[in-house]
């Protein structure tokens, strides 16, 4: 199951120390947050048959993405996404193993920047 793989690999590889279910309101539903020292790294949102990995990336992280092996269309989408005071939102639908690699790269970039 991809959900369990993503959670276990991110927790182990990035040495994350926190995970919990969270909701901002009933309108937005529940998400599973993975954290390091109270800093939210990724939000995982369950969907029917897949899940969404959501990030809020700061300016340094968005710049650092340019030096990765992420698909060009994803980098273009991120570059065109509206930036909010909290950062740039990025959502990845995790439907297969390729998406797991993308989530791991984004999580590492988020953590390092």
C-alpha positions as CSV (number, residue, x, y, z in Angstrom):
1,X,0.0,0.0,0.0
2,X,1.5,3.3,-1.1
3,X,0.2,5.2,2.0
4,X,2.1,3.0,4.4
5,X,5.2,3.1,2.2
6,X,5.2,6.9,2.0
7,X,4.7,7.4,5.8
8,X,7.3,4.8,6.8
9,X,10.0,5.9,4.3
10,X,9.6,9.6,5.0
11,X,9.6,9.0,8.8
12,X,12.8,6.9,8.5
13,X,14.7,8.7,5.7
14,X,14.1,12.2,6.9
15,X,14.1,11.4,10.7
16,X,10.7,12.9,11.2
17,X,9.5,12.8,14.8
18,X,5.8,13.5,14.6
19,X,2.7,12.4,12.9
20,X,-1.0,13.0,13.7
21,X,-4.4,13.4,12.2
22,X,-5.6,17.0,11.9
23,X,-8.5,19.0,10.5
24,X,-8.9,22.7,10.1
25,X,-12.6,22.3,9.8
26,X,-15.3,19.8,8.7
27,X,-15.3,21.6,5.3
28,X,-11.7,20.6,4.5
29,X,-11.8,17.1,6.0
30,X,-9.0,15.3,7.7
31,X,-5.3,15.1,6.8
32,X,-2.4,13.2,8.3
33,X,0.5,15.5,9.1
34,X,4.2,14.4,9.2
35,X,6.4,16.8,11.2
36,X,9.9,17.4,12.4
37,X,10.2,19.4,15.6
38,X,6.7,20.9,15.3
39,X,7.3,21.9,11.7
40,X,4.8,20.5,9.3
41,X,6.6,18.8,6.3
42,X,3.7,17.2,4.4
43,X,0.0,16.7,4.7
44,X,-1.5,13.4,3.4
45,X,-5.1,13.4,2.5
46,X,-7.0,10.2,1.9
47,X,-9.2,9.9,-1.2
48,X,-11.0,7.0,-2.7
49,X,-8.4,4.8,-4.4
50,X,-5.5,7.2,-3.9
51,X,-4.2,10.0,-1.6
52,X,-2.9,13.5,-2.0
53,X,0.4,14.7,-0.6
54,X,0.3,18.5,0.0
55,X,3.2,20.8,0.8
56,X,3.6,24.5,1.4
57,X,7.0,25.5,0.1
58,X,8.9,28.6,0.9
59,X,10.8,30.7,-1.7
60,X,14.1,28.9,-1.0
61,X,12.5,25.5,-1.5
62,X,10.8,26.6,-4.8
63,X,14.2,27.8,-6.1
64,X,15.9,24.6,-4.9
65,X,13.4,22.5,-6.9
66,X,15.1,23.7,-10.1
67,X,18.1,21.5,-9.3
68,X,16.1,18.3,-9.0
69,X,15.0,15.5,-11.3
70,X,11.3,16.4,-11.0
71,X,9.3,16.3,-14.2
72,X,9.4,19.5,-16.2
73,X,5.6,19.8,-16.3
74,X,5.5,19.7,-12.5
75,X,8.2,22.3,-12.2
76,X,6.4,24.5,-14.6
77,X,3.1,24.1,-12.7
78,X,4.8,25.0,-9.4
79,X,6.4,28.1,-11.0
80,X,3.0,29.3,-12.2
81,X,1.2,28.6,-8.9
82,X,0.1,31.6,-6.9
83,X,2.3,32.3,-3.9
84,X,0.6,33.0,-0.6
85,X,2.2,34.5,2.6
86,X,2.6,31.0,3.9
87,X,4.3,29.8,0.8
88,X,3.6,28.1,-2.5
89,X,1.1,25.2,-2.3
90,X,1.9,22.0,-4.1
91,X,-0.4,19.0,-4.3
92,X,0.6,15.6,-5.7
93,X,-2.0,12.8,-6.3
94,X,-0.3,9.6,-5.2
95,X,-1.6,6.9,-7.5
96,X,1.5,4.9,-8.3
97,X,5.2,4.3,-7.4
98,X,6.4,7.2,-9.6
99,X,4.4,9.6,-7.4
100,X,6.1,8.2,-4.3
101,X,9.5,9.3,-5.6
102,X,8.1,12.8,-6.3
103,X,6.7,13.1,-2.8
104,X,10.1,12.1,-1.3
105,X,12.0,14.7,-3.3
106,X,9.5,17.4,-2.4
107,X,9.7,16.4,1.3
108,X,13.5,16.5,1.3
109,X,13.5,19.9,-0.4
110,X,10.9,21.2,2.1
111,X,13.0,19.9,5.0
112,X,16.3,21.3,3.8
113,X,14.9,24.8,2.9
